[in-house]
Amino acid sequence: MLSPGKYDVGALTIGNNALSSIRVPANWRVTLHKNSGFGGAKLVVHGGEIALLDDAWNDEVSSIVVEEPVVAYADENFSGRAALLWPGIYDLSELGLADDTLSSLRVPVGHGVTVWENGDFSGASFEVLESTANLGVNNDRGSSLEVFQR
């Protein structure tokens, strides 16, 4: 099993051009690349899927990116309404979370989140660089956010 990260041809324990199927954990995604260096054609496989690679991809994968999403929660201790977030920018209202309800964040290694108090990415901001069960003084203060890789 591969942990979240980037695996170029030399790091693939299965070997180059040897992959014929893949199982992706729920809520994760894996991007398969035909060329080393994460180049060439790519195929994205989403969590919960078992993919048997067709003739176009069978034994044709040279690099892989495994990603686990950031999860934003409306309540403390990683509970309540939740939204899965990939690198990008978001307004809480777009995610099904009410304004000023962000209370905890599950942040996988290699990611970070900048949270702003206003919906237009303005006002005071703070960063979260690891999973945080209670945002403390910043609890219920976020309205927009950016998920980034670091």
DAGI-V620160 format. One record per residue. N is the residue number from 1. RES is the residue in three letters. SS is DSSP state (@ for helix, = for strand, . for the rest). PSI is psi in whole degrees, -180 to 180 (* if undefined). OMEGA is omega in radians with two decimals (999 if undefined). Layout:
BEGIN
n=N res=RES ss=SS psi=PSI omega=OMEGA
n=N res=RES ss=SS psi=PSI omega=OMEGA
END
This chain:
BEGIN
n=1 res=MET ss=. psi=135 omega=3.11
n=2 res=LEU ss=. psi=136 omega=3.03
n=3 res=SER ss=. psi=165 omega=3.06
n=4 res=PRO ss=. psi=137 omega=3.14
n=5 res=GLY ss== psi=-174 omega=-3.14
n=6 res=LYS ss== psi=133 omega=-3.10
n=7 res=TYR ss== psi=106 omega=3.09
n=8 res=ASP ss=. psi=176 omega=-2.98
n=9 res=VAL ss=@ psi=-42 omega=-3.13
n=10 res=GLY ss=@ psi=-20 omega=-3.11
n=11 res=ALA ss=@ psi=-3 omega=-3.13
n=12 res=LEU ss=. psi=106 omega=-3.10
n=13 res=THR ss=. psi=-23 omega=3.10
n=14 res=ILE ss=. psi=-20 omega=-3.12
n=15 res=GLY ss=. psi=166 omega=3.14
n=16 res=ASN ss=. psi=139 omega=3.09
n=17 res=ASN ss=. psi=44 omega=-3.12
n=18 res=ALA ss=. psi=-3 omega=-3.07
n=19 res=LEU ss=. psi=130 omega=3.11
n=20 res=SER ss=. psi=-17 omega=3.07
n=21 res=SER ss== psi=161 omega=-3.11
n=22 res=ILE ss== psi=141 omega=3.03
n=23 res=ARG ss== psi=126 omega=-3.09
n=24 res=VAL ss=. psi=127 omega=3.13
n=25 res=PRO ss=. psi=153 omega=3.11
n=26 res=ALA ss=. psi=136 omega=3.08
n=27 res=ASN ss=. psi=-2 omega=3.08
n=28 res=TRP ss== psi=172 omega=2.98
n=29 res=ARG ss== psi=150 omega=-3.14
n=30 res=VAL ss== psi=132 omega=3.07
n=31 res=THR ss== psi=121 omega=3.11
n=32 res=LEU ss== psi=136 omega=3.13
n=33 res=HIS ss== psi=137 omega=3.13
n=34 res=LYS ss== psi=-29 omega=-3.08
n=35 res=ASN ss== psi=158 omega=3.02
n=36 res=SER ss=@ psi=164 omega=-3.14
n=37 res=GLY ss=@ psi=17 omega=3.10
n=38 res=PHE ss=@ psi=35 omega=-3.13
n=39 res=GLY ss== psi=-178 omega=3.12
n=40 res=GLY ss== psi=-167 omega=3.14
n=41 res=ALA ss== psi=150 omega=3.12
n=42 res=LYS ss== psi=153 omega=3.11
n=43 res=LEU ss== psi=125 omega=3.13
n=44 res=VAL ss== psi=127 omega=3.11
n=45 res=VAL ss== psi=125 omega=-3.07
n=46 res=HIS ss== psi=157 omega=-3.10
n=47 res=GLY ss=. psi=147 omega=3.13
n=48 res=GLY ss=. psi=-2 omega=-3.12
n=49 res=GLU ss=. psi=145 omega=2.90
n=50 res=ILE ss== psi=120 omega=-3.08
n=51 res=ALA ss== psi=120 omega=2.95
n=52 res=LEU ss== psi=115 omega=-3.01
n=53 res=LEU ss=. psi=134 omega=-3.14
n=54 res=ASP ss=. psi=180 omega=-3.07
n=55 res=ASP ss=. psi=-30 omega=-3.12
n=56 res=ALA ss=. psi=-23 omega=-3.07
n=57 res=TRP ss=. psi=-22 omega=-3.11
n=58 res=ASN ss=. psi=125 omega=-3.14
n=59 res=ASP ss=. psi=35 omega=-3.11
n=60 res=GLU ss=. psi=11 omega=-3.05
n=61 res=VAL ss=. psi=128 omega=-3.13
n=62 res=SER ss=. psi=-15 omega=3.07
n=63 res=SER ss== psi=152 omega=-3.02
n=64 res=ILE ss== psi=140 omega=2.99
n=65 res=VAL ss== psi=123 omega=3.13
n=66 res=VAL ss== psi=124 omega=-3.08
n=67 res=GLU ss== psi=139 omega=3.01
n=68 res=GLU ss== psi=134 omega=-3.07
n=69 res=PRO ss=. psi=159 omega=2.87
n=70 res=VAL ss== psi=143 omega=3.08
n=71 res=VAL ss== psi=124 omega=3.11
n=72 res=ALA ss== psi=134 omega=-3.10
n=73 res=TYR ss== psi=145 omega=3.12
n=74 res=ALA ss== psi=-21 omega=-3.10
n=75 res=ASP ss== psi=164 omega=3.12
n=76 res=GLU ss=. psi=164 omega=3.07
n=77 res=ASN ss=. psi=36 omega=3.06
n=78 res=PHE ss=. psi=49 omega=-3.13
n=79 res=SER ss== psi=174 omega=-3.12
n=80 res=GLY ss== psi=-169 omega=3.14
n=81 res=ARG ss== psi=138 omega=-3.07
n=82 res=ALA ss== psi=156 omega=3.08
n=83 res=ALA ss== psi=134 omega=3.07
n=84 res=LEU ss== psi=133 omega=-3.05
n=85 res=LEU ss== psi=130 omega=3.03
n=86 res=TRP ss=. psi=166 omega=3.12
n=87 res=PRO ss=. psi=130 omega=-3.10
n=88 res=GLY ss== psi=-174 omega=3.13
n=89 res=ILE ss== psi=146 omega=-3.03
n=90 res=TYR ss== psi=147 omega=2.93
n=91 res=ASP ss== psi=134 omega=-3.08
n=92 res=LEU ss=@ psi=-35 omega=-3.12
n=93 res=SER ss=@ psi=-27 omega=3.10
n=94 res=GLU ss=@ psi=-18 omega=-3.04
n=95 res=LEU ss=@ psi=0 omega=-3.08
n=96 res=GLY ss=. psi=11 omega=3.06
n=97 res=LEU ss=. psi=135 omega=3.14
n=98 res=ALA ss=. psi=153 omega=3.10
n=99 res=ASP ss=. psi=140 omega=3.10
n=100 res=ASP ss=. psi=42 omega=3.07
n=101 res=THR ss=. psi=-1 omega=-3.09
n=102 res=LEU ss=. psi=122 omega=-3.07
n=103 res=SER ss=. psi=-25 omega=3.11
n=104 res=SER ss== psi=155 omega=-3.11
n=105 res=LEU ss== psi=131 omega=2.98
n=106 res=ARG ss== psi=113 omega=-3.02
n=107 res=VAL ss=. psi=111 omega=3.13
n=108 res=PRO ss=. psi=159 omega=3.10
n=109 res=VAL ss=. psi=137 omega=3.11
n=110 res=GLY ss=. psi=0 omega=3.12
n=111 res=HIS ss== psi=165 omega=3.04
n=112 res=GLY ss== psi=165 omega=-3.13
n=113 res=VAL ss== psi=130 omega=2.96
n=114 res=THR ss== psi=129 omega=-3.11
n=115 res=VAL ss== psi=131 omega=3.08
n=116 res=TRP ss== psi=151 omega=-3.11
n=117 res=GLU ss=. psi=-21 omega=-3.13
n=118 res=ASN ss=. psi=156 omega=-3.09
n=119 res=GLY ss=. psi=-12 omega=-3.12
n=120 res=ASP ss=. psi=29 omega=3.13
n=121 res=PHE ss=. psi=40 omega=3.12
n=122 res=SER ss=. psi=174 omega=-3.11
n=123 res=GLY ss=. psi=-171 omega=-3.14
n=124 res=ALA ss=. psi=148 omega=3.12
n=125 res=SER ss== psi=162 omega=3.06
n=126 res=PHE ss== psi=157 omega=3.13
n=127 res=GLU ss== psi=146 omega=3.04
n=128 res=VAL ss== psi=120 omega=-3.05
n=129 res=LEU ss=. psi=2 omega=3.08
n=130 res=GLU ss=. psi=165 omega=3.14
n=131 res=SER ss=. psi=135 omega=-3.06
n=132 res=THR ss== psi=115 omega=-3.07
n=133 res=ALA ss=. psi=-21 omega=-3.13
n=134 res=ASN ss=. psi=119 omega=-3.10
n=135 res=LEU ss=. psi=4 omega=3.03
n=136 res=GLY ss=@ psi=-125 omega=-3.09
n=137 res=VAL ss=@ psi=-18 omega=3.12
n=138 res=ASN ss=@ psi=5 omega=3.13
n=139 res=ASN ss=. psi=133 omega=3.10
n=140 res=ASP ss=. psi=30 omega=3.14
n=141 res=ARG ss=. psi=-5 omega=-3.06
n=142 res=GLY ss=. psi=141 omega=3.09
n=143 res=SER ss=. psi=-24 omega=3.08
n=144 res=SER ss== psi=156 omega=-3.10
n=145 res=LEU ss== psi=160 omega=3.05
n=146 res=GLU ss== psi=129 omega=3.03
n=147 res=VAL ss== psi=130 omega=-3.12
n=148 res=PHE ss== psi=158 omega=3.03
n=149 res=GLN ss== psi=144 omega=3.14
n=150 res=ARG ss=. psi=* omega=999
END
